Amino acid sequence: RDSLGFVTLLVNNAGTADIELFTDMTDEKLWEMISVNLLGAMRMSRAVLPEMIREHSGNVINITSVWGEKGASCEVAYSAAKAGLIGFTKALAREVAISGIRVSCGMIDTKMNGELTEEDVRVIVDDIPAGRIGKPRDVANVVRFLSGEGADYIHGQVVRVDGCWI
């Protein structure tokens, strides 16, 4: 951290998911899901916030999932972790807005979706009004906007990048 200087933008984008019944999930897998998808973002935010608060400047963007709002069968722990990340985002935004720090948060086509069959993807796409799965560039465009001055009054929001899926 010292070698990087002042961190003005933190994008929490880590994620892991497994498709399995919740009743079959081991405690170890449950802990990993919560640790990566929720606690990792909390820990990273906690690491950079003291300096952001001192500088009265900074931006934290948490990448969540539609499953955090909608929930997903066979991805119960992932959905719960991402819902927790949404709650964390909203609460942290209220806590640090007075210090000049902004905190903000679809299905995006990433390696994490590699377990899905072509049929699974087709079923999902059929349910998305935009007719396609989002690409990483779709999220990158929103992150670019949220980290800029044009978004300086946006705090604690969930900005859906989901093709009108939910």
Stockholm file with secondary structure:
# STOCKHOLM 1.0

chainA/1-166         RDSLGFVTLLVNNAGTADIELFTDMTDEKLWEMISVNLLGAMRMSRAVLPEMIREHSGNVINITSVWGEKGASCEVAYSAAKAGLIGFTKALAREVAISGIRVSCGMIDTKMNGELTEEDVRVIVDDIPAGRIGKPRDVANVVRFLSGEGADYIHGQVVRVDGCWI
#=GR chainA/1-166 SS CTTTCCCCEEEECCCCCCCSCGGGCCHHHHHHHHIIIIIHHHHHHHHHHHHHHHHTCEEEEECCCTHHHHCCTTCHHHHHHHHHHHHHHHHHHHHHGGGTEEEECCCBCCGGGGGCCHHHHHHHHHTCTTSSCBCHHHHHHHHHHHTSGGGTTCCSCCCCCSTTCC
#=GC SS_cons         CTTTCCCCEEEECCCCCCCSCGGGCCHHHHHHHHIIIIIHHHHHHHHHHHHHHHHTCEEEEECCCTHHHHCCTTCHHHHHHHHHHHHHHHHHHHHHGGGTEEEECCCBCCGGGGGCCHHHHHHHHHTCTTSSCBCHHHHHHHHHHHTSGGGTTCCSCCCCCSTTCC
//
